[in-house]
Amino acid sequence: MTNLVATAMPSRALLRRTGPAMVSTVAMVAMIAVCASLQSDVLTVPGLTLVLSAAVPLVIAAQAQMVLMAVGDIDLGIGNFIGLVTVVTATKLVSSPGTGALMLLGLVAAYAVLGALIHLRRVPSLIATLGASFVWLGLGMFVLPTPGGSTPQWLAAFGSWQPGGFPAPLLPILVVTAVVWLLSARSSVGVRARALGSNPVALQRAGLRPLAARVVAYAVAGALGVLSGLALASQTGGGDVSSATSYTLITVAAVILGGGSFAGGTAVPWGVAIGGITLGLVSVVLSLLDVPSNMQSAVQGAIVLAVLAGRVVVGKVLR
């Protein structure tokens, strides 16, 4: 009987992996409850669509950050990169779709090259991606000096799509998270990426190439960054290279809230999605509470610190 009970109960290792995501889930549910208490329409399909819309590009960007943190790197250029994608989308993808598509593919390739540079030259990812962020910013300013442009009709239609049975933002969040989960947990790509982050020496001794693992990880992150930029452009209706600058640090916070680690070797797509939604809901809650705009950043930071503190407490309890 004792063995049956022990088998039925989740292992401590499983609880350690899922504990941070559970804390973020509780915070997310609490914020939705606060929103519903202040505005009852939030719990309707249109209400959930409204409050979750801003979380879509953030969640996708957080998945990109998670992929790189899994190999032990941190991307300080993801915000400007997504902003550059919105600029290309609002200009070249409208005037010349073929050229625009090639430019977006080129940006993904540039991310892969950046990963190769970091690995071959042993440049710290913080320095390399910070330098790349100025490249993305400069390119965006060159293509579109001031915010403007327009999005392709098909992208605008996707941004305004509102099915009757469920909140539209849930679809891209669930689909992208599921794809990233399959890549990270059910494919050799994810296994090699986590191995590179946790024990690169063992990866090399196994006859696998750490360079290939890092390049593929950066290519995947670049592709997710392009998807995030497309989602953001579909909501804003134009391009602005500075539209996602706040994503740089928020995505790191989303990964940590979802159970990720600065040390690498961990990939938790579902937890990261919950962390991204939670952070996206913070601004909604503050707006409904009529918190002055000049105080929202401070309050948002305090909320994030409180959730992180909860994660630390849960982690110590489960050790």
Steps between C-alpha positions, in 0.01 A plus 500: 500500500782736589664438163173572321460830683860596427452417133180705478658805658709726274875469551692779666702548181178552303376747759829690479460530123135604508501703824600836342234460230245429772591825675461689171168325439371612838612856424334488157171374643516765773546777243212373288286492816597860581416605143164323523418666832572841350341431161264202479513493119859377522375142539312512170660395171539862377636603840761223511592580139565860597713429808698216341578667167808683624637175644526323162821662366644505852446125552656418162797726576536332840516160327785635286681618812443162667663315209817705542496481879477121465846501339630733770474829308291814549379716211513874568401584144167321469300820553664699221499191277122470532468873437704458180264219392202734541678757283569248222142376526353850473716599203661235282245227570229736373670659199688187389387182681771284346778738603347539844482124551864463394601775743322321785675175407825695490439620855458139615827413324668800666399361839656165410821677397496689830484168684795368301700816575431469871612138501805521275641823640393419857331838530266529802142492378414810703758706314430355155122532519527849649716602206257335260213695659657825374530346153128409504415848626711671233352291219149572622565874516647490150201319349234692695631807689161575658221262603253437220431283200227241479470125531405257222129427474540136600691599814251773589217248456676261737544777758131587489375140484246432777340154502182470697582198716836582661745790547704532180833576678498153655547334161844642410614468863404132519627411151840668539547362852410148386746519208779626727419225751526235227835644389641530851366183661433256215777562248875461481527876448362567848709227661821642351407855596437404861817292508699798370361713781550247778812305397669601174801276569280191516329608178833518321617167642182341367617588150253786453603847389429782748534752213211344310285492814555871568446603136173307481386652831568852372323423171193379692513811720524718189198329344299551819611864508365544146168344603483731801564802279228393258256458789591842639463665158159339455386674820660841449424524129843642420869485569712652776851383577455613864164327549645198684798640689340403831493134389874462557477475877135395528571183301780409740260551791237284324749216459605517865138521615418195290774286652801578281852548626787738430734201516349335192391144441132568570217544251147548634283634213165466680633670811649779288163550328333536838773738615458712186122517540543592866732789416269610221207512744691720745457812286131419451445473874684827565294680237174372648617613844567848359863493609673814364711428195812640668459242777410196291859394434584504871185308595556252217853437624374446855246244379765314301730496804217364715437215255873426478519495880217246499695288257810512723298395805338213310838390369651488850204305637527239224875444540 
